[in-house]
């Protein structure tokens, strides 16, 4: 059994990490118009306060021995029923610590950026309230010490995403996107709910310590079932195949929402769930294999979609699908890959936030236009945005020494240790990443200006560019800092475990081949979209291009397999309800009404009629008695 320490010192304030943004959300959403002026600043300060407290806790945790870094704080007894007892309790260890820092620090930068981006929105107080709710729910998710409390944070993240994606509800597309994200995520949530039920039946508890401590005694079939249900939940939140269709439509929300969802909160929840549940997946081989398969499929789905989209945010959304696919694949590799899944999650959280906020800066200067075919030559008028975006570009495609190089190549090398086919596929995915990101940068910042007549692009305000600069610095140094200074492998090993296996390729060979594929992919992208003139109207393209523009027919498949059958089933149920359920109920009502109507005729109000009825009744009774006596 692992050693769990009580909360002392700064750790006694673990609950405050969640309470600060939650209190900010309560004030902003319930305070009304009086908070319109200062409310957004309160939203920023509460998240910054959580970030500062998180840094203090990190420093205190670094001063403890590795075996004493799992801290638990019990607030009160939360659920108690026959055979079930669950505390409102929080767990801060090396894994949850890195998530706390990612959520609060990147979340703070996104909040600051939003002060400029949402400056003229009449409902920006409400927007910051939803942002705070999002951060609070995600913190609850990663700080819970049991699956039931994690489920509350899980649902809170789903609710906040629904509110933020559909924030501009006057747009039918935004309202539809919010509903789509909410419904698809409910499918994954069913998986998590069922997994928790199976855990309780199997282990008699849903706390991490009890479940993980007893996992070795459970049958492989049970653990496989739990693992597959957890994978279903992860597919929903992290937009992995086959529950990926919501993520691209989620771009209908304001750009800071996209940055928060894609960098620090929602899509990282699935990766956290799998890595946190490593004791289950280590013993459920088939479930772990399914995780790898899902991750690999999504790596290529996202990359192909990102290569064909002309909407800058949707192209980045395809990129997120692909990058999260790398993390899910790494998590499925077991102890060989858990650490590197989280390593890439952290670096990706920084450079993807920078890319999305950079896209928002571009949109801000282009009258909210998202079509990259109407961009071009923006490097001349948006210098800071161009430089910071370009740094994020170098980080995501994996050019040394930028952050993505260190984390993605660690995943690829770990994949080769597991199997050469997995490693080769991830290298191919890296090459496609180089292509679609080069395409994006070339179409947006280079080439000829293809702006519409009423567009006059300009650099964003300092309140928006300063977060871009900070994220660009992080995209440059974070990978090296985590690997060489932070010793990310040693830091996470007590929670995730770590292992190595013989690899057919050395680390140097893996890096060389990966870089070669990236350079080839990037070169093709630059040649196709920089040396050639970009047409304003998208050409018809190949069959694969047309399929990618339609999200590889994800919505069409859902329409055939889910929407239409659901519609037909609902029609059958409506017919059954009207013909049988309502028919039965209405039939009884008609019988009672008809019978009572006929019976009412005998209630005439005349005394002679009642007397005659009494005499007749008495005669019938006497006759009945005589018949009984004679028989």
Beta strands, then each sheet from edge to edge (+ up, - down):
strand 1: 5-6
strand 2: 71-81
strand 3: 84-92
sheet 1: 1+ 2+ 3-
end
